[in-house]
Amino acid sequence: MAKQRKFYAWLCQHSLASFLLLTLSFIVFGKLSFDIVHLFSANAEYLLDNGWAGMIDGGLQQLLELIVAALAAMAAYMVFKLCEQALLERMRHRSD
């Protein structure tokens, strides 16, 4: 927990680095989450239509890859929100 607070404090002190990380995490989130709902539904339809043969042909691997991509997108979103909060905190204290 202390490491997380130190990282947040560091982000609050270094606004340029925080903004760059915010931008990078936004791009990563957008890239990973683009059209993911359509891909999930297409994969589910493929698996339901083809059953076990669909899983063996790579449908299960694709489903696992989509889940990993969704988790990575969520992690990127959390980094985005952390950087956003750090920048807002810095702006709030700057106006005091």
KOLFIDREN-751737 format. One line per field, with one value per residue (C-alpha): residue in three letters; chain; x, y, z. Coordinates in pm, whole numbers. Example, Ala and Ser with C-alpha at 12.3 -4.5 7.8 and 13.67 -1.06 7.14 Angstrom:
residu <- [ALA / SER]
chaine <- [A / A]
px <- [1230 / 1367]
py <- [-450 / -106]
pz <- [780 / 714]
***
This chain:
residu <- [MET / ALA / LYS / GLN / ARG / LYS / PHE / TYR / ALA / TRP / LEU / CYS / GLN / HIS / SER / LEU / ALA / SER / PHE / LEU / LEU / LEU / THR / LEU / SER / PHE / ILE / VAL / PHE / GLY / LYS / LEU / SER / PHE / ASP / ILE / VAL / HIS / LEU / PHE / SER / ALA / ASN / ALA / GLU / TYR / LEU / LEU / ASP / ASN / GLY / TRP / ALA / GLY / MET / ILE / ASP / GLY / GLY / LEU / GLN / GLN / LEU / LEU / GLU / LEU / ILE / VAL / ALA / ALA / LEU / ALA / ALA / MET / ALA / ALA / TYR / MET / VAL / PHE / LYS / LEU / CYS / GLU / GLN / ALA / LEU / LEU / GLU / ARG / MET / ARG / HIS / ARG / SER / ASP]
chaine <- [A / A / A / A / A / A / A / A / A / A / A / A / A / A / A / A / A / A / A / A / A / A / A / A / A / A / A / A / A / A / A / A / A / A / A / A / A / A / A / A / A / A / A / A / A / A / A / A / A / A / A / A / A / A / A / A / A / A / A / A / A / A / A / A / A / A / A / A / A / A / A / A / A / A / A / A / A / A / A / A / A / A / A / A / A / A / A / A / A / A / A / A / A / A / A / A]
px <- [0 / 286 / 433 / 99 / 81 / 439 / 359 / 48 / 247 / 512 / 244 / 106 / 453 / 544 / 257 / 428 / 507 / 155 / 7 / 225 / 127 / -237 / -210 / -36 / -290 / -575 / -430 / -373 / -727 / -874 / -670 / -752 / -1119 / -1197 / -1472 / -1418 / -1791 / -1837 / -1541 / -1676 / -2018 / -1869 / -1650 / -1943 / -2155 / -1871 / -1829 / -2203 / -2237 / -1934 / -1918 / -1614 / -1469 / -1480 / -1288 / -1021 / -994 / -888 / -1213 / -1116 / -773 / -932 / -1176 / -889 / -702 / -1010 / -1040 / -673 / -722 / -1026 / -827 / -538 / -782 / -928 / -578 / -502 / -828 / -735 / -394 / -575 / -806 / -512 / -323 / -637 / -689 / -324 / -346 / -672 / -519 / -223 / -453 / -665 / -363 / -215 / -524 / -504]
py <- [0 / 240 / 189 / 282 / 602 / 689 / 641 / 859 / 1126 / 1108 / 1152 / 1454 / 1612 / 1542 / 1673 / 1633 / 1266 / 1216 / 1375 / 1163 / 846 / 954 / 1000 / 666 / 480 / 646 / 527 / 175 / 161 / 280 / 34 / -265 / -190 / -95 / -325 / -578 / -632 / -727 / -967 / -1128 / -1181 / -1321 / -1559 / -1673 / -1732 / -1932 / -2145 / -2207 / -2300 / -2530 / -2667 / -2873 / -2856 / -2477 / -2485 / -2711 / -2499 / -2197 / -2054 / -2116 / -1961 / -1656 / -1627 / -1636 / -1374 / -1152 / -1189 / -1096 / -795 / -687 / -715 / -517 / -251 / -226 / -189 / 88 / 260 / 241 / 399 / 669 / 745 / 748 / 999 / 1206 / 1217 / 1311 / 1597 / 1723 / 1703 / 1909 / 2168 / 2184 / 2252 / 2499 / 2721 / 2734]
pz <- [0 / 77 / -271 / -425 / -222 / -314 / -682 / -650 / -466 / -738 / -1005 / -818 / -809 / -1172 / -1379 / -1717 / -1654 / -1522 / -1834 / -2064 / -1877 / -1891 / -2269 / -2318 / -2104 / -2295 / -2626 / -2493 / -2354 / -2683 / -2888 / -2667 / -2621 / -2981 / -3110 / -2829 / -2775 / -3140 / -3120 / -2802 / -2958 / -3281 / -3080 / -2867 / -3177 / -3336 / -3024 / -2993 / -3359 / -3374 / -3020 / -2926 / -3279 / -3258 / -2933 / -3079 / -3395 / -3191 / -3060 / -2699 / -2749 / -2909 / -2619 / -2370 / -2573 / -2571 / -2194 / -2149 / -2379 / -2175 / -1851 / -2001 / -2123 / -1773 / -1624 / -1874 / -1777 / -1410 / -1483 / -1681 / -1387 / -1143 / -1355 / -1401 / -1025 / -965 / -1214 / -1063 / -715 / -830 / -990 / -675 / -453 / -698 / -672 / -289]
***
